[in-house]
Amino acid sequence: MNKNWLMIIIAGIVEVGWVIGLKHSSNLWEYLLTLLAIFFSFYFLIKASQELAVGTAYAVFVGIGTTGTILMDTLLFGSTLSIVKVLLIMTLLAGVMGLKLLSDHSEGGH
């Protein structure tokens, strides 16, 4: 895995933090941490997108963020996780993995 894909993974994980922060922040420090997470999430996405196919990079970023947010909302805050949500997450992840594989193939594996 090259450093650009690692940056996309980090950006997606940090995205989970700021999305949760947008909903659950209750004081100035939590809001500042949320803003910091937003900055770093998009910073890593933008830096990685300078070298990667933008559409694929963004799809992977959103896939990580969406999946992570739903899982953390379920694990940390007791949100329900239905079979339909699980199937939709699996469909999303299959699409993201397909785009990533297609991107690797069309870019010569870089």
Secondary structure as UniProt FT lines:
FT   HELIX           3..24
FT   HELIX           28..49
FT   TURN            50..51
FT   HELIX           54..77
FT   HELIX           83..106
FT   TURN            107..109
//
